[in-house]
Amino acid sequence: MEIAWDRSGIRQRLNKDFYLSDDVVGLARELLGKALCVDLGEGLCAGLITETEAYAGATDRASHAYGGRRTERTRVMYSAGGVAYIYLCYGMHSLFNVVTGSEGTPHAVLVRGIWPLEGLGLMQQRLGRSRVEAAHTRGPGKLSKALGIHHSMTGTDLLGNRIWIADVRVRPPDKSVRVTTRIGIDYAGDDAGRPYRFVWDTEDQRSFLG
């Protein structure tokens, strides 16, 4: 399938101001259709962001920083927006988050899915598959494995040369984006019901991109 996206923009990082917005929920929606790019020296891998979840820092019971919690792991969340917060889940999955907002405001957006664009051969090797499709990079642990993202990379500057996000002129129309509650946060009380998850419908991806 031919993907309609602007290849000339793949190396153009989003600017710092994009990440400094204190509207973490709005920014989670804005990230859909942007390209998450990784180059660790083996070649460029990239995919369109298709699913995100917003975590609203100190006031959000689902956030690692709820109540102003500061630990060695969450320290990076208090940085000014534009760095990666990557943590280990269940001792095996590295989950990639974008830190947003002003310094001292621990907002973050979890990237939960991508549509593979570049570096498919390298993704195949990492995933142990003969081909890579969107179903294989749907899920935060899966996409990190495909892109080579590891929790040791937490704190990476997203304006640098290892991990960045690019605007490749793809914007999912609002009618194709589902807004739902977040996954796996039943412990978060009333905050578990917040509409902080954004999902670009898979079938629409095929028609919009194909």
Phi, psi and omega in degrees: 000136179277126182264127181269089178214161186272097181297333182294343182265001190295333180262002181268107182290145167301144182282166185301322183301327179304318186279345186275356177300136177274000176271081186295328180290314177298323180291325177300321176292320182295334181289339178298131181091348173282160182258122173274120189238140180222131175223104183256017180100352179262350184133158181282132170239140181207153176207147176289134178287125185241350180206134181219161171223134178268142176230116192266048167057226191295339182261003186248113183298341179276350183275146175295342182258014182304135179076012182081020181300129176234122175227176177301324181289317187272355183309318184295336181295340181271002176288162171297148183305152179111017174234165181265136169248111184236121183234160181268127181247131181056025177070010184214337184251127174270121183251127186264126177235149174260119175284133182230170176089178180284162180302134181092353178252103191278058176275150178205153176239121176278128175268120188253347181197150175222157170258114185300132180242305187233150178074035184297323179298319179292321176297320178302315180299314183294326181268350181069039182236156178277343174206160181235127176235174183301327180297334183277348179238022175262109187130133187296326177289320181295316183292324178295319178297317181296321183273350181085017180281131182232148184298340176293347181272004180303142184092355180301134177287123183281003171258008181268202188252001181259310178228130176208169176238132185240151174265109181251027172062043173238123176227112177299133176294149183305324182294344182259003182250121176272136177248119186223178171284162182282166187260136170071029181234040180302336180291349190274010177060224181300331181292340178296338182268004182288141182277070188251008181250135182236126184231122175278117184305131185298315181295323177293326176304317184296319181283324183285324184263335189275000000 
